[in-house]
Amino acid sequence: MTFSPGAHALDEKAVTAAPERSPFAVFRFGFTAYKKGHKEEAVEAYRYAAENGQIGASWKLARMYAEGDGVQRNDFEAFKFFNEIARQDVEVGSPDVPYVSDALVAVANYLKTGIEGTPVKPNLSAAQDYYMRAAATYRNPVAQYEIGRMFLNGEGVRKNVRQAGRWLQLSAEKGHAGAQATLGNMLFQSGKVVQGLAMLTVALENAQISDVDWIRSMQEEAFAVAGEADRRTAIALAGDLLHKTGN
């Protein structure tokens, strides 16, 4: 199924301050308007730029619809923009890579759950394909984490702990706290107590607010059953790991 954002005419007043009418100039104007809190003007400028090939403008619109930022939240509208971006064949090294990489993950997230009341139905196999492209081609740590989880839990793919560990390791090396915690728990459960505790501790240190509770719970549970010597060694190892990564 192919989706493409609907056409919207640019409000001429929205770009009168732009020194040029090139799509990139209008995109920059939209960014400036957004920063000033003029989000309606920003949306109009982004639409014009997006319809004229500016991937960054399409991405900004997708994020605004996904988050209800300056527009009414509309996950299906966000999906359409993200999907259009994800269809772009962008070479590694292109300045558009971050947009395409993030869009691939966003489309995969929507495909995992579906969007109620729309043609977007849950499709784990398709979600895995999008995650894999972002993970393998663009080295996206979020995608690598999600692929790792899918292999670990057998979601949309045959369960494969070895593959799960590989993808989680790649993500963890980039500082993804969820991957660090999941990998740490795998190490701990497999008998590598010190390494597992250390990785869980690093994960808790790196965790965003939304992830703190579940990572702390996992870390505290592991520490509660570990011996004192292992706990001390793990804390020291975690300190070394954090120092090496500049945290």
N, C-alpha and C positions, 0 to 999 in steps of 0.2 A: 504494500500500500504506500503510495506516495502522497505526502502532504506538502503544500506550499503555502506560505503566508499570503493572506488575501491582500489585494492591492488597496492602498489608501493614498489619497492625494495629499501632498504636502501643503500645509497652511503656509502661504507665501509670507505672512507676517512672522512666522517662526524662524525664518532664515534671513531676514533683511539685514541682520547684524553680521552675517557671514561675509568675509572679504571676497570669497569666491563662491561659485555655485557647484564646484566639483563635489562628488559624493563624499570624499574624505574631508573636505572643508566643512560640509554640512554635518558630518559625523562629529568633528571637533566642536562645532557650534552646539550640537546636542549635548556633548559631554560637559561643556561649560554651563549650559542651561541647567543640566542635572545638578551639577555641583552647587549652583546658586539656589536650588530648590524649585526651579521652574520646570517641573516634571512634565507638564502637558506639552510645553514647547519641545522638551527633550524627546518625548515620544514621537512627535511629528517629524522632527529632524532625523531621528533614528530610522523611522519608517522609510523616509525618502532615501537615506543612505543605504539601507538594507536592500531596498528594491533596485538599487543601482550598484549592487555587488560588494558592499562593505560588510564583510563577515563579522567584524567587531560590533557593528550596529545591530545586526541580527541577534548576536549573542546578548547584547545589553537588553534588547526587547524581550528576549526569552527569559532572562533573569528577572526582569521587572514583572512579567506575567506570572512567573513561578512563585515569586515572593509577595505579590500584591503591592509592589513598590511604585506608587504613583499611578497605578491602574488597578482596576478590580482584578483580584487573583483569578486566573483562568489557566488551569493546568493543561488543558487541551491546546489552547493557543500557544502556551510555552512549548509544549511538545512539538507542535508544527514548526516553530522556529528552530528549536534544537535539532529536529530531524533534518531540516533543510541544511543546516550547518554540517551535520554529521555525514551527509552525502558528499561533501566536498573531499576531493582527493588532494590533500595538502602534504607536500614533502617535508620530511624532518628538517628542521632549520628555518622553516618559513616563520615569519612573525605571526601568522595565523594559527600556528600549531596549538597554542593554549586554548583558543576558542574551540577548535575542532575537538581537541582532546576532552575538554570539559563537556562539550555537547554530546559526545559519545557516551560518557558516563551518565549524563542526565537522561538521555533516551533509554539507556539500559535500566536505570532506576524506575522509570515509568513503566517499562515493559515487564519488570518483575512483579509489579502490583496491579497494573492496568489503571485506567482512568475511568471511574464510574460514569455511566451515561454517555460514553463516547465509543468510537470504533477501536480504541486502544484497549485490548484485552490482555490479561496476564499471559506472558509467553517467556518462560525461563530460558528456553533454548535460544531465542532471539536475543534476550538480554545478555546471555553469555557471549554471543557473537560480538555484540557492541563493546562489552567490557574487554574482551580479548583484543580487539583492534586497538583500543586505547592503551591497554596494558603492554602489548607486544610492540606495537608500532611507535607509540609516543611515550612509553615508559611512565604512564600515569600511575602514581602511587595509590590513588583511590581505587582505580580499576584493578590494579594488582591485588589489593586487599580484597575486593569483592570476588575476584576470580578465586583467590585462595579460600575464601569462605565457601564458595559454591563447591569446590572440590572437597573441602573438609566435610561438608554436610550432604553432599550428593544432590545438590539442587541444580536441575537442568543438565547435569553431567553425571557420569559414574563416579562414585566416591573414590578419591585417590589421595590418601594422606601425604604421600611423597610429593605429588604435584602441589597440594595445598601448602606444604612447607616451603616449597620453592618460591611460589608467588608471594607468600607472606613474608619471606625473607627479603625479597626484592623491595617490597613496600616498606618493611621495617627499616631497611638501610637508608631509606629516604626520609625517615622520621615520622612515619604514620603511626600514631599512638595505638589505634585499633589493631593494626597488624602486629605491632610490638607486643601488645597484651595477649593476643591470640596465639602468637608464636611462643611467647613466654610460657603460657599455660600448656601448650603442646610439649615443650621441652620439660616442664615440671612433671607432667603426667607420664612422660616416657622415662623418668628416672634421672634426668639431668637437672637435679634440684637447684644447684647453685646458678647455673646459666638461666634456668627458668625464672627463678626469683629475681635475678638481676634484670632480666628483660622486662618483667612485670613492673619493677620499680622504675625503670627508665620510661616505660609507657605511661605510668601515672604522672611522672614529672612532665611529660610532653602532652598530656591529654588536654583537649579543649573542654570547656565547662560542660558541654552536653555529654561527654564521655567519661567524666570523672567518676561518677557513681558506680558504673558497672566495672570499670577498671580497678577502682579501689577495692570493691567487694572481692574481685578475683584475686587481687594481690594479697589482701588481708587473709583470705581463706588459705592461700598457699603458705603464707608466713606462719599461720597458726599451727600447721601440722609439720613444719620444718624444724630441724634441730637448731640449737643456738649457734653452733659453729657454722652451719650452712648459712644461717641468716646474716651473720657478721661478714662472712666472705662475700655473700651476694651483694650486700650493701656497698662494700668496698669496690666490687667489680662494677656495680652500677655507676658509682662515682667516676670510675675511670672511663666508662663508656660515654657518660654525659660530658666529661671533660674533652674527650676526643672529638665529639660532635659540636663542641662550642656551647653547650647548654649549661 
